[in-house]
Amino acid sequence: MKTINWGIMGLGKIAHKFAKDLKETESATLLGVASRSESKAKEFASQYQSKWAYGSYEDLLDNKEIDIIYVATPHSHHYENVMMCFDAGKNVLCEKAFAVNAKQVRAMVDKARQEGLFLMEGMWSRFNPALQDAKNDIESGLIGTLQAVKADFCFHQPYDLTSRLCNKKLAGGALLDIGIYPIFLSYYMLGKPVRMNVEAEYYPNGTDKNLVMLFDYENGREAILNCSLQYFSPCDGFLYGENGCIRIHGRWHEANTYTRFVKSMDFPVTKGYGHKPLSFKFEIEEVNSCLLNGQLESKKWTLQNSIELMEILDEVRSEIKLDYGGLEAL
Ligand SMILES: NC(=O)c1ccc[n+]([C@@H]2O[C@H](COP(=O)([O-])OP(=O)(O)OC[C@H]3O[C@@H](n4cnc5c(N)ncnc54)[C@H](OP(=O)(O)O)[C@@H]3O)[C@@H](O)[C@H]2O)c1
């Protein structure tokens, strides 16, 4: 069986999780990893049996055997790191949020197309089979026309200036880190809103901590969304139809169960899926399948989807006047 050779750029928290799932995916081989620190790269490589360990991102890109780079650096660095990969002729899977604004995302997409290289945003929830089936249920009319989406993503992050999450210079904060998920669900189910109301609260250094968002759509449909780095939530997601409701069990963005209620609370139908939560397996399989079939983008999560999602995030930021200073320049 032909496998895809992966490289990982930036060996932080999520890179560990991704490497573990990569090892468990049949069609993938972890061939090289790169950190700004050589000793960290060596330790990571030995933990996940990567053949190569590099103390610089550039050296990883020089490895001719690597087919695709997983970019797992902070949001502030995605644009620059993705462009570096393209200059070296590498395909890219880049973590969410794809960049800091839609202008950067469009430039990344243009460059991928110019160079004939694969590019995808790591919006891994899109490949979750439970979410896909919930959407199929809606499209087959099981709960009537979808009228509203309610979703959140919350956990407690103490104010800690050493954490990426509280660091505006790395484009941390609630919106790009976790708010992007409920916004993704509303976009996946309802498309782009026509109007929005947004309220936000901030850490003392101006990094966004809590957002409450109300989106309006054509025909009076709506999304009620929030994200918080202040308090805990089980993160259930709800899809409300005219005749019923789907509850995606928390945390909905990594769900392996959902329950469908039709007309009443009697006789709920619960569907369970075997996968462990927080699984990158489906996303990795999608990328591998695209590369093996010569596709330059995923049909399930297209580059246009990523542009539109970031346009919504830009609008949210404009509502609350949140900017990332110089990071927004190309
Ligand atoms: N899909 C998911 O479920 C999920 C979950 C969490 C995070 N994420 C996303 O993954 C990305 C990374 O998040 P994370 O939580 O893994 O972050 P993290 O633990 O802070 O790791 C980020 C890594 O980026 C590298 N880096 C390069 N330049 C840096 C700089 N100037 N300052 C700090 N680090 C720098 C560092 O790796 P080296 O030192 O090795 O170079 C660092 O370890 C973000 O886009 C985030 O939104 C996704």
The ligand as an SDF file (V2000), in Angstrom:
LIG
                    3D

 48 52  0  0  0  0  0  0  0  0999 V2000
   -7.2130   20.7740   16.1400 N   0  0  0  0  0  0  0  0  0  0  0  0
   -7.2500   20.9200   17.4470 C   0  0  0  0  0  0  0  0  0  0  0  0
   -7.9680   20.2410   18.1820 O   0  0  0  0  0  0  0  0  0  0  0  0
   -6.3570   21.9200   18.0810 C   0  0  0  0  0  0  0  0  0  0  0  0
   -6.1850   21.9250   19.4440 C   0  0  0  0  0  0  0  0  0  0  0  0
   -5.2940   22.8290   19.9830 C   0  0  0  0  0  0  0  0  0  0  0  0
   -4.6420   23.7210   19.1500 C   0  0  0  0  0  0  0  0  0  0  0  0
   -4.8690   23.7150   17.8240 N   0  0  0  0  0  0  0  0  0  0  0  0
   -4.1870   24.6620   16.9200 C   0  0  0  0  0  0  0  0  0  0  0  0
   -2.8450   24.2160   16.7460 O   0  0  0  0  0  0  0  0  0  0  0  0
   -1.9650   25.3340   16.6480 C   0  0  0  0  0  0  0  0  0  0  0  0
   -0.9130   25.2010   17.7250 C   0  0  0  0  0  0  0  0  0  0  0  0
   -1.5370   25.1180   18.9830 O   0  0  0  0  0  0  0  0  0  0  0  0
   -0.8210   24.4360   20.2610 P   0  0  0  0  0  0  0  0  0  0  0  0
   -1.8400   24.4350   21.3200 O   0  0  0  0  0  0  0  0  0  0  0  0
   -0.1520   23.1960   19.8710 O   0  0  0  0  0  0  0  0  0  0  0  0
    0.2700   25.5710   20.5840 O   0  0  0  0  0  0  0  0  0  0  0  0
    1.6250   25.4270   21.3670 P   0  0  0  0  0  0  0  0  0  0  0  0
    1.5840   24.2840   22.3160 O   0  0  0  0  0  0  0  0  0  0  0  0
    1.9680   26.7770   21.8620 O   0  0  0  0  0  0  0  0  0  0  0  0
    2.6510   25.0210   20.2060 O   0  0  0  0  0  0  0  0  0  0  0  0
    2.9310   25.8740   19.1350 C   0  0  0  0  0  0  0  0  0  0  0  0
    4.3390   25.5570   18.6170 C   0  0  0  0  0  0  0  0  0  0  0  0
    4.6380   26.4890   17.5860 O   0  0  0  0  0  0  0  0  0  0  0  0
    6.0310   26.7000   17.5080 C   0  0  0  0  0  0  0  0  0  0  0  0
    6.3290   28.1330   17.4130 N   0  0  0  0  0  0  0  0  0  0  0  0
    6.8790   28.7470   16.3410 C   0  0  0  0  0  0  0  0  0  0  0  0
    7.0520   30.0450   16.5610 N   0  0  0  0  0  0  0  0  0  0  0  0
    6.6180   30.2900   17.8020 C   0  0  0  0  0  0  0  0  0  0  0  0
    6.5650   31.4490   18.6140 C   0  0  0  0  0  0  0  0  0  0  0  0
    7.0060   32.6490   18.1660 N   0  0  0  0  0  0  0  0  0  0  0  0
    6.0590   31.3510   19.8460 N   0  0  0  0  0  0  0  0  0  0  0  0
    5.5970   30.1620   20.3020 C   0  0  0  0  0  0  0  0  0  0  0  0
    5.6330   29.0190   19.5790 N   0  0  0  0  0  0  0  0  0  0  0  0
    6.1510   29.0720   18.3400 C   0  0  0  0  0  0  0  0  0  0  0  0
    6.6400   26.0610   18.7610 C   0  0  0  0  0  0  0  0  0  0  0  0
    7.2230   24.8450   18.3470 O   0  0  0  0  0  0  0  0  0  0  0  0
    8.8100   24.6360   18.3260 P   0  0  0  0  0  0  0  0  0  0  0  0
    9.3120   25.2500   19.6040 O   0  0  0  0  0  0  0  0  0  0  0  0
    8.9050   23.1690   18.3220 O   0  0  0  0  0  0  0  0  0  0  0  0
    9.3650   25.3010   17.1160 O   0  0  0  0  0  0  0  0  0  0  0  0
    5.4490   25.7700   19.6420 C   0  0  0  0  0  0  0  0  0  0  0  0
    5.6650   24.6490   20.4640 O   0  0  0  0  0  0  0  0  0  0  0  0
   -2.8710   26.5660   16.7450 C   0  0  0  0  0  0  0  0  0  0  0  0
   -3.2240   26.9360   15.4500 O   0  0  0  0  0  0  0  0  0  0  0  0
   -4.1040   26.0690   17.4810 C   0  0  0  0  0  0  0  0  0  0  0  0
   -5.3040   26.7720   17.2140 O   0  0  0  0  0  0  0  0  0  0  0  0
   -5.6910   22.8220   17.2780 C   0  0  0  0  0  0  0  0  0  0  0  0
  1  2  1  0
  2  3  2  0
  2  4  1  0
  4  5  1  0
  4 48  2  0
  5  6  2  0
  6  7  1  0
  7  8  2  0
  8  9  1  0
  8 48  1  0
  9 10  1  0
  9 46  1  0
 10 11  1  0
 11 12  1  0
 11 44  1  0
 12 13  1  0
 13 14  1  0
 14 15  2  0
 14 16  1  0
 14 17  1  0
 17 18  1  0
 18 19  2  0
 18 20  1  0
 18 21  1  0
 21 22  1  0
 22 23  1  0
 23 24  1  0
 23 42  1  0
 24 25  1  0
 25 26  1  0
 25 36  1  0
 26 27  1  0
 26 35  1  0
 27 28  2  0
 28 29  1  0
 29 30  1  0
 29 35  2  0
 30 31  1  0
 30 32  2  0
 32 33  1  0
 33 34  2  0
 34 35  1  0
 36 37  1  0
 36 42  1  0
 37 38  1  0
 38 39  2  0
 38 40  1  0
 38 41  1  0
 42 43  1  0
 44 45  1  0
 44 46  1  0
 46 47  1  0
M  CHG  2   8   1  16  -1
M  END
$$$$
